[in-house]
């Protein structure tokens, strides 16, 4: 049935996917960049809403609507979770504390945030404390990098900032945790918050609410900038910032992915031909490489992984540049293609010179040339029991075809600069690195 949630490990070597299908709700692990299937964890009895890697990449937390959070050891042959954190209702989010990873924090449908000790010998984690403050169910939690503050968002639009510094023994690390402030944005009052994420600079907060508007809030003055384009009124859709903070990616109920420049608020790209026929649920950006992954929840929905192709981007940029320069002398000087990053040239066709209009059409034509590098879909398994990974396993590997083709081309281009993507004004070149077809139908 597809995948609800995806996360790259902190070292970028593994992609975890919360899947669903006939055989249950497994957590699948894939090697990056090869796309080779590594293993699956079974144990959850319902949809898994959140994934969180430990800093050392040795453990994975999973939060599920079956009323449990489970902790899995990655390098082990054991099929079951090493810790289980039981709850009275659906669990939508779970996070490790960034500094004290023995502390696990969870957000539940019963409006309670729970602090757990994972460093115990028993299978069940030790409940240390329950934090009250929310009056509706908690959808999302996140910490700043130092673990000094935690942000929680609920279904009523309330965001609570918590002081979460840790000191002392493992039993008393959380004694100073308390509410720092409540953030009540008038325009999202009563609107569920799907996702919160601290900006890499630590001074801003990404707020993804179910009103088809993303917001980035300056935490010092509580001013917000809005980002319009993606559709999200009904589903639990996620968004994310690139590790450098240069771009904001979001899923959408129309099956497309949208990209903005967080600084200007401009929409700079749309991934409009990803082949998803159901809402694009989650977006994950690689922590070190120019790589992005998308997933959707629905029958036969793949997990897509794209990597930036610098050579193809340069070729496309040169082509557009040549077209533009060859027409400049033959037409009146008008708005130049490369100077209008924040506007879609097609929207200005009524005032374009013939030269600019031709360049715009050429650009659209290039976007239609989908030279896609695909990985073969993994053969679906009909076995009721999970087969052991082997050369015969349907997940044993993803095969690369011998032919290369062109990349996905959204509206605008990104090129590698200062360690992250940056806009240059030509069609995006993102080569399809992998197409992972989950076998759980």
N, C-alpha and C positions, 0 to 999 in steps of 0.2 A: 504493500500500500504506500510505500514511499518512506519519507524521512521527515521528522518534525524539527530536529535540532542538530546542528553540527558545530564542532569546535576543533581547531588545530591545537596540538600540544604546544607548550611554551618553546620547545626546541624546534618546532615545525616539522618533525619527522613523522608524525602520526595525525590522521584525521579521525575523530570519533564521530559516529553518526547514530542518533537515536531513531531506530527504525520501527516499523509496525507491519504486521501481516498475519497470514493464516497461522503461523507457528508461534505467535506471541509478539513480544516487544523487546527484541534484542538490541544490544549496543554493539555496533559493528566498528571494527578498527581497520583502517587502511594505511598502508605505507605511503609516504609522500617523498619524492614526486612520482614514483612508479605506478601508484594506484593499486598495488597488489593487496589483496585481502589478507589480513593478519589473523584475526580471530573474532569471535562473538562472545558476548556475555549474556546469559539468559537468567532471568529471575523476576523481572518486573511483570506485573499482571495487567498493566494498563499503560496509557500514553506516557512517555518520558518527556517532560517539558524543559528540563535544564540539564546542562553538562558543565562540569568544572574540573579542570586539571589541577593537580598539585604542582607546586613550583618545580619539583624535581622530576616531573613527568612520570612518576612511578605509580600514581593513584589517580582514579577518576571518580568524581561524585556524580550521581544521577538522581534527579528528583522526579517523582512520578505521581500521577493521579491515583495510583493504587494505595496511596497512604504511606509510602515509604521513601526514604532517601537511602541509597546504597553506595557503598564505597568498594571499588574494584581495584585489585592489584594487577597492574598491566603485565608484568613479567612473571606470570605464574601459570601453572597448568590447571589450577583449581577452576572449576566451572561456576562456583558460587561466589557471592560477594564476601569480602572479609569483614565488613561492618554493615549493619542495618540500623537505621534510625527510624523507629516507628512513630507514626502520627495518627491523630484521630480522623483525619480527612485528607483531601487532595493536597499534594505538595507541588507548588509551582516553581520554586527556586531554591537553590542550595549553593553555598559558597564556602571555600576555605578562607580563614583569616590570612591576609597576605604575610604577616610576620609570625604568628603562632598558628602553624598549620594543624596542630592537634585540635584546634577549635574549628568546628563546623557550624555554620549558621544557616538556618532554614526558614522559609516563609510559607505559611500554610493558609488554606481556605478558611480556617477557624479564626483568622485575624491575628494570630500569635506568631511572633518571631522567637525561635528557640535556639539556644546555644548548647552545643554538644561537645563532649570530650571524645575524640576518636581514638585516643591513645589508651585503650583498655584491652584486656585479654579476652573479654567476652565478645560474642558476635554482635550484641546490641550495644550501640554507643551509649555513653552516660549522659543523661540530660542534666545540665548544669543550671540553666536559668531560662525563664520565659519572659519576654519583653512585651509589654502591652503599650498601646499607643494608637494603633490602627483600629478602626471600627468596621472595616470591610476587608475582603480577602486580599492577601498580599501576593502580587504577581511577580515582583522582581526585587533583587538585592544586588548591591555592588559596593565595593570598597575603593578608597583611594589607594595609591601605590604603597603608602607607608602604613596603611591600616589604622590611621588615626580617626578616620570617619567612615561610617557606613551610611548608605542611602537606601531607603526602602520606599517602594511605590505600590499603591493599592488600587482597587477597582473603583474607588470614588474620586480619584484624581489627586489624592493627598500624597505628598512626599515628606518623609521624616528624615532629618539628618541626625545621626547618632554619633556621640563621642565613643570611640571604640579602641582607645589605646590599651596596650596590654603590658602588665608587669607583675612580678611575683611568681608564685608556683602555678602549676597547671590548673590547680583547683580554684585559684583566685585571680586568674588573668583578667577576668571580665568584670571585676568588682566596680570599676569606675565607669562602666558603660551606662550612658544615660542619654536622654533626648537633648540635642543641642538646639534644634529649631524645627518648626513645621513650615513647609512651603505649600501655600494654597494659591495656585494660579487660578484666577477667576475664569479664564476661558477654557480650562479643562476641568472645572469643578463638576463632579458627577460623571466624568469620562474615565474609563479604566486606563491605567498606565501599563503598557505591555513590557517596556524595557527601559532600564536606566544604565548609563555607562559614563564613567568619569573620563573626560578628555585627557589625552596623554600629557598635557601641560598641567593637569591637576587643578586648574582654576575654573573649569567649566563642566557642565553636566548635560549629557545627551538625554532627552526625555522623549520617549516614543509612546504617544497616546493613541487611543482608538478614535481619532477624529480626522484622520488623513493628513495630519500636520506633524512634522517633526520639529523639535525645539532644541536649541542649545542655550543653556542658561549660564550666565556669568555668576558664579557663586559668591562673588564679593558684593555685587550690587543687585543681584537677583533679576537682572534684565535678560530678556530672551530674544533670540533671533529665530525666525520661523523658516521652514523648508517645505514647500508645497510641490505636489506632483504624484507621489505614491498614493494608492487607495488603501485605506484601512479603517473600516467601520465595524467589522464583525469578528475577524480572526485574530489569533495571537501571532502577530507578525513581529519580527525582530529587525533591528538595524545595527550598524556598527561603524566606528571611526577607524580609519587606517592607523597603524601604529605610530605614524608621524603626525597624525591629526590633520593631514592635508585634504582628505576626502571623506565624505559621509556616504555610506552605502545603505540602501534599504530594500527589503522585500516589499511585495505589494499583492493585493488580492487579484489583480489582473494578470498575475504570472510573470510580470516584468520586474527588473531590478532598476533602481534609480540611484543616481549619484549627484551629489552637490559639493560645491566648495563651501566649507563651513564658515570661512572668513567673510565671503561676499554674499552668501545665500543663493548664488546662482546655481541652477540645475545645469550640470555640465555633461551628463551622459544618461542614456536610457538603454538598457539591455532588453531589446524588444523581441528578440527571436531566440529565446532560450528553450523553446519546445515544451515548457510547462503548461499543462491544461488545468491546473488547480493553483490556488494561491501560493506564491513564493514565500515560504515561511521564514527561512533563516539565511543569513549571509555571514560568512566567516572569512576574515582576511588573515593571510599568513603572517606570522610575527616577524619574519626576516626577509622573505622573498616577495616579489611583485606577483602575488598569486591570490586569487579569490575563489571561494566556493559558494555554490547556491544549492538549496534543496527545497522540495515541495512535498506536501503530504497528500497522497492520492494514489489511485491505481497506476502502477507502472511508472511512477515519477522518478527520474534518475537524480543522482547527485552529480552536479557539474563542477569541474575545477578548471579555471582559466589561468593562464600565465601570460604575462606581458611579453610580446615579441618585438624587440627593439628594431630589428632589421626590417620587418614588414612595415612598421610604423614609419620608418625613415623613407622607405620606398613610396608609401602613400603620400607623405608630406611633400616629397619632391615632385610627384605627379601633379598634385594640386597647385604647387608653386609654379610649375612650368605652364600649366593651363592658365593660371592667373596672369603671369607675366606676358604670355603670348597674345593675350587679348587686351592688355592695358592700353597699348598704342592705338588700337582700332576703335576705342569707345571712350565717351566722356568719363572723366575721373569721378568715381562715385565712392560709396562706402566700400572699404577694402575687406575682403574675406577674413584675413588673419587678424584684423584689429577688433573684431566683434565677437569676443569669446562668450559673452553672457547672453547673446541673443541668437536665436535660431534664424539663419539667413532666409529660410523658406518663409518665415513670418513677414519678411520685408520685401517679398517678391514684387509687390505692387509699386515700390519706389526704386527698385534696383535698375541699374544700367544693364544693357544687354550683356556686357562682359561679366558682371557680377552674377547675373541670372544664370548664365551658362556655367560658370564655376560652381554655383549652387547645385545645378542639375547634375553636373559631373560628380560632385561630392555624394549626392544621393545615390547615383548609379554605383559608385564604388561601395557604398554601404550595402548595396544589394548583392554584391559579388561575395558570397559567403564561402570562402575557401576554408573549410573547417577541418581541423585535424582531430579526428575522432578516435576514441578508444572503443573497441568492440564492446557491446553490451554483454554483461555477464549472464550466462545461461541460468534461467530460474530453476531452483531446486524444488522438487515436489515431495521430498522426504519429510516425514513428520518430525523426525529427530534431526538435530544438527549434525551434519557429517563432519568428521574430523578433517581439518585442512590438509590437503594432499594434492598430488598432481591431478587427481580426478575430481577434486572439489570444484563446484561451480564458482567458488570465490577464489580459487588458487591464484589467479593472476588476471590482469587486464592486458589484452594483446594490442600492441601498437600496429596500426596499418602501415604499409610500406610507402604510401603516398602522403605527401604533406599538402595542406591546402590553406586557404586564407582564414584569418581570424574573424572573430565577432567584431562588428563595427558599430558601436553606438555613435551618438551625435558628435562627440568631440574626442580629441586625443589626449592621452597622458604619455609622458615620457619619463624615464628614470632621471631623477635629479635630486641631489642631497639626500639620497637614501630612500626616497619615496616617489610616488607618482606626482607629476605636476602638469598642468594644462599647457598645451602649445597651440591649440586651435586647428588640428587636423583629425581625421577620423581615428577613433581608438583602435588599436591593434592588440587584441588579447587572444592569443592562440588557445584553442581548447586543448587543455592538457589531459583531461580525463573525463570520461562519462561513466559513472559507476551506477550500474543498474542493480538495485537491491533485489534480492531473491524472495522477499517475503511478501507474497501477494495475498 
